[in-house]
Amino acid sequence: MLTRVLHSSITRRFVTALGTLFGVAVLVFAMLRAIPGDQVTAQFGIESGALTAAQRASLESYYGLDQPLFVQFFSWLGNVLTGNQGFSARSHMSVAELTALSLPVTIELAIITIVFSLLLGVPLGMLSASKPNSARDAFGQVIALAGLSIPAFLLGSSVMAWAASSWGENPNGQAFAQLAENPGLNLRQMILPAAVLAFGIAAPIMRTTRTAVLDVRSKDFIRTARAKGLAPRRIQFRHVLTNALVPITTMTGLQFGYLLGGAIVIEQVFSLPGIGRQVLVGIEQKEYAVVQSTILIIAVCFVLVNLLTDILYRVIDPRVRAL
Amino acid sequence: MSAASSAPPPMPTAPEPAPPGKPRPPDQTESGAPQAPARRRPARDGLRLLLRSRAGVVGLAIVTVVVAVCLASVFGWLAHEPNAQDPLSRLQAPDGEHWFGTDRFGRDVFARVAAGLLNSSLIALVAVAFSAVVGTVAGVAAGFFRGAADAAVSGVTNVLFAFPPLLLALALASVLTRNWFTVAVAIAVVYTPIFIRVTRGPVLSLREIEFVRAARAAGRTAPAIMFRHILPNITSIVIVQITLSLSWAVLTEASLSFLGLGTPPPAPSLGSMIYEARTLVNIAPWTMIAPGLVMIALVVGLNLLGDGVRDALDPQGRGRR
């Protein structure tokens, strides 16, 4: 039993993910070391030049900068793992508190976006696949190409300006409303950004659906179902779509992961205080502890979402589970 | 596009006799190799196949126009300077003098779009060239040597793939000194693992094929086998990836400059032009429409070209799309 667990592909996948996360921590740590100047200069600005050698040395020992690099790395990693991800002096909040506010916003945006893009991408992909190389296929392909080619920030900026000028509708001009406090305003603030993001995300989902449906339709069991005299609609939904769901699920999970960090631009355009915006504000205000921890948190979420997608994929597809 | 036209696309035809003086791998068609060696006029054949696909033709046409506009901007053939301000003619609608109108400093939007296009294309080209070279070398080495080299390369690839792409580019751009080259480097780091991943797999199977074993048995050195025998067989994969990556790189660069982390001003960039136009869009819509449409055209062109190149170089995928 134990050997089976140890050798199962999910366990192996899990161990790889742990190793990857360690590498992510090293990279994030190294990236912040690449910035010229250290904590002392960051704290005192140009006045750090006036510090005596003894003062500087005592500050360096206070921040642990006199320790070897790997000691600094492991003490930072230990702090991060025990819940101390740093403090934002500007907002007087710890990174953990900031993230507790911003991460739900991004997750809500990502969920609404995925729902929209599935509603757009899957039917469009099925429409395209229903008659390859026809006019309706071309229609689907053109929409997908537009989704891949129109940058989200351009679409977002123009849609927002258009909604404001022609309908007087600009909910994102008001202060952000949390879902629990004012659900009506919150949803109005989420719909446009989610729709804009969904237009881009629907493209890969549409292409995946199209390829998967075409692939499944050429299989023997579909021919059997047709020979049995099943209704075409029943074949389409009960046999083709359920089997095509496997690649669609994988693609959706992948896109969900991207949305956690890739919504930065849209969060900025629509002034949504999500986790991507937390990185941007940190960069603008030169609060590198915030940037460092937030990037690490996003990467951890990304790896976890990908891991979950992988496991889900093995659960829903018995053929992969057998391997 | 010189890379695409000069590299040998493998053809599913009988291999040519080896040119004198240069050793060729033995006949691969019988040994079950995935691709046969290149023919003698690879550039012409590749172009002919590309022109056969409608997407490829449209994409090639758009990219040609873009290159022409960039050249016009480089050599100063345009009527206006991109950074010349003219307060008397600010926010003018498009007319015969200013094709795309003027912005709030009275700068000619067409000249700025052309210069921004040049900037974006240059950054995307440098970034993709860098990631293609580094990624391919790392991917080939990992697949060929396996063992520790493979473990190291795959580990780094996994770590780089653990970040959402835009976030990684953003983080790198924020810690590096800001100029066009470091922006290109930041984008290159994001796209390098893709090249590693698409080359490593095929190399793993190529290294077990008879002509590679024969070369090893004949005492050829590892670099010679990799460059002479393995690299030519994966060029089509790399070329397809290059064209697809170019459109992503253009979008990434535009997103970075939209967020204020791209090329610093006053150098025009399509992303920062769109950012500046956000507040003007109701009184001077052309300041957003012009750079926006031009950027969409470039990305659509690169995407179509990528699809065309893929159809031309990948015989199995032809007609499936």
Interface residues (C-beta under 8 A of the other chain):
Chain A: T16 G19 T20 L21 G23 V24 V26 L27 V28 M31 L32 A34 I35 L145 A146 L148 S149 I150 P151 A152 F153 L154 S157 S158 A161 S165 T211 L214 G257 Y258 L260 G261 G262 I264 V265 Q268 G276 V279 L280 I283 V291 I295 I298 A299 F302 V303
Chain B: G155 V156 N158 V159 L160 A162 F163 P164 P165 L166 L167 L170 A171 L172 S174 V175 L176 S247 L251 A254 S255 F258 L259 L261 G271 I274 Y275 A277 R278 V281 N282 M288 G292 M295 I296 V299 V300 N303 L304 R320
